[in-house]
């Protein structure tokens, strides 16, 4: 009897995947450029569009009033409307770019008031005029053209930094809104002028972003560089130090990289102040120059309190009184604590909180032209985060209507009021 055998079929072999006809490759430079344009194009377009609107209104108001034609080019005047943007501090920066520094404490003969020393270029930190000199040498532009070029370019770099920080907290759309708010802030007229605000804000924003992304050495170098731009960089140094300490304490980071960053960060400001003191033969020379030549000094907030208790009741008999500019300044000063509380409710990274609070306190505790307070507070970009997170819910037509209207108004309060009715 023959037994018919049945075949014992084993499990079917696993299917071998067909080779991918289009293997994954790194994006080409053209593709990377396209992606960057798609991501960052709206950021730059919104910022540039809002700034252009405000700038055009500012130029129109200047030309219509004609006040600038009656003033010295150093004090808000010139042959052309755009010359105003290179006056006041801008005049000093141009002199430094052309002639360098000659630090000295020279008394004003027979002086009896607040101003006892002659103004000296050493009061202005070196990074911005150095960039002006570099751009002038490369492009052939004069100091004014080079200064405007540096400011405008760095204003866009700052806008990208503000977007990067805000996007980590509230997404791409919130980042765009924050950039738009920075473009129309009451002190935003200095962003496109021969002033150092754009350079400093760009460095501060990217330094904070570097801390948020744990790029400690990058943060240290950026903070070091910011210290060569403005003395207020000491608040950025403190913010970096506190953030590093918190990261180490929470075991999120080893101690070596934050420590190196903290050691590097203050060397820019300390180095420049030390050089000025050495050249003057007085280690406190910088502070004496600020006090004696510009009446800027740390007074624990006495002058600020004087203004805040005078302007609301219509009194303008305090130091450096400028009614319209000071009224706007009071509104800005009272708005900042509200925005700071809203910011802290979001529980943002500690670097943003420390930087914002210390920067605000430093401005409030210093005797200076109070009308300039909106410009001095311009680098406090974290204040725009809570507003940006709230406004991101608006549809684009509504959002552009709000920011566009503010841009039109900024031609007056951030441009004409700042540069012509006051002392920026």
Secondary structure, DSSP 8 states (H G I E B T S, - for coil): --------------------SS------HHHHHHHHHHHHHHHHHHHHHHHHHHHHHHHHHHHHH-GGGGS-GGGT--SSGGGGGGSTHHHHHHHHHHH-------B-TT--SS--B---GGGS-HHHHHHHHHHHHHH---HHHHHHHHHHHHHHHHHHHHHHHHHHHH-HHHHHHHHHHHHHSTTGGGGGSSSSHHHHHHHHHHHHHHHHTT-HHHHHHHHHHHTTT-TTHHHHHHHHHHHHHHHHHTTSS-HHHHHHHHHHHTHHHHHHHHHHHHHHT-TTHHHHHHHHHH--EE-TTHHHHHHHHHGGGT---STT--HHHHHHHHHHHHHHHHHHHHHHHTT--HHHHHHHHHHHHHHHTEES-GGGHHHHTTT-GGGHHHHHHHHTTS-HHHHHHHHHHHHHHHIIIIIIIIIIIS--
